[in-house]
C-alpha cells in the first residue's frame, strides 16, 4: 500500500495547526460509497466544503493519504476530547471493501507498533459522540468492529516464515490450507487435523 503525505493548508475549519499529543487512534468510515482516498483528500480543500470537519489519514484499496500532520488537531470525533487526544483515520467505502479493510488493518497495526500501543488505544467515532460510525463495521451489534480489532491484533503478531519454509508456507496460503498469519506458533491437534483436512480438498 502506498502512503502519501498531502497536507492541506492551515485553515480555521479544517487544520488549525494546533499541536496535540495523541493517545488514541479513532476509526471512521467515509459514508460515501463512490469516493476514493484521493477524492476525500481533495474534498477537504474544495471551496464549496464549508463544514468544520477533517481527519488525519484516509485509506482505500490502493493507498493511504495523510492530510493533516499526526501531531496536529483534526476535527473528526464530534467531541473536544476526541479531537484533542486522537488521530482520525477514515476508511473509504468505495471499491474493493476487503482490500480496503486489509489496508486499514495494516496501517493501524503499524501505527500502534510504532507508538508502543495496544488495542486499548483504538476508538470508534461512536465512542466519542455516539455517531453511527464507522458504519461499515457496525453490523450485528458491532461485530465488524470486533473483527477489525481481531485482525489488527493478528497483524501485530505477524511473523515471516523461516527461509527454509517460505515455499511451503506460500503454497499453504495459496491453497487455502492456512491463513498465513502465525508461522512460528505451536499448532493444536485440531488445527493440525484441519490443515490435513483442507489439504485433501475438503471444506
Secondary structure in CASP SS format (residue, H / E / C, confidence):
PFRMAT SS
TARGET T0000
AUTHOR 0000-0000-0000
METHOD secondary structure of the structure
MODEL  1
X C 1.00
X E 1.00
X E 1.00
X E 1.00
X E 1.00
X C 1.00
X C 1.00
X C 1.00
X C 1.00
X C 1.00
X E 1.00
X C 1.00
X C 1.00
X C 1.00
X E 1.00
X C 1.00
X C 1.00
X C 1.00
X E 1.00
X C 1.00
X C 1.00
X C 1.00
X C 1.00
X E 1.00
X E 1.00
X E 1.00
X E 1.00
X E 1.00
X E 1.00
X C 1.00
X C 1.00
X C 1.00
X C 1.00
X C 1.00
X C 1.00
X C 1.00
X H 1.00
X H 1.00
X H 1.00
X H 1.00
X H 1.00
X H 1.00
X H 1.00
X H 1.00
X C 1.00
X C 1.00
X C 1.00
X C 1.00
X C 1.00
X C 1.00
X C 1.00
X C 1.00
X C 1.00
X C 1.00
X C 1.00
X C 1.00
X E 1.00
X E 1.00
X E 1.00
X C 1.00
X C 1.00
X C 1.00
X E 1.00
X E 1.00
X E 1.00
X E 1.00
X C 1.00
X C 1.00
X C 1.00
X C 1.00
X C 1.00
X E 1.00
X C 1.00
X C 1.00
X C 1.00
X C 1.00
X C 1.00
X C 1.00
X C 1.00
X H 1.00
X H 1.00
X H 1.00
X H 1.00
X H 1.00
X H 1.00
X E 1.00
X E 1.00
X E 1.00
X E 1.00
X E 1.00
X E 1.00
X C 1.00
X C 1.00
X C 1.00
X C 1.00
X C 1.00
X H 1.00
X H 1.00
X H 1.00
X H 1.00
X H 1.00
X H 1.00
X H 1.00
X H 1.00
X H 1.00
X H 1.00
X H 1.00
X H 1.00
X H 1.00
X H 1.00
X H 1.00
X H 1.00
X H 1.00
X H 1.00
X H 1.00
X C 1.00
X C 1.00
X C 1.00
X H 1.00
X H 1.00
X H 1.00
X E 1.00
X E 1.00
X E 1.00
X H 1.00
X H 1.00
X H 1.00
X H 1.00
X H 1.00
X C 1.00
X C 1.00
X C 1.00
X C 1.00
X C 1.00
X H 1.00
X H 1.00
X H 1.00
X C 1.00
X H 1.00
X H 1.00
X H 1.00
X H 1.00
X H 1.00
X H 1.00
X H 1.00
X H 1.00
X H 1.00
X H 1.00
X H 1.00
X H 1.00
X H 1.00
X H 1.00
X H 1.00
X H 1.00
X H 1.00
X H 1.00
X C 1.00
X C 1.00
X E 1.00
X C 1.00
X C 1.00
X C 1.00
X H 1.00
X H 1.00
X H 1.00
X H 1.00
X H 1.00
X H 1.00
X H 1.00
X H 1.00
X H 1.00
X H 1.00
X H 1.00
X H 1.00
X C 1.00
X C 1.00
X C 1.00
X C 1.00
X C 1.00
X C 1.00
X C 1.00
X E 1.00
X C 1.00
X C 1.00
X C 1.00
X C 1.00
X C 1.00
X C 1.00
X H 1.00
X H 1.00
X H 1.00
X H 1.00
X H 1.00
X H 1.00
X H 1.00
X H 1.00
X H 1.00
X H 1.00
X H 1.00
X C 1.00
X C 1.00
X C 1.00
X C 1.00
END
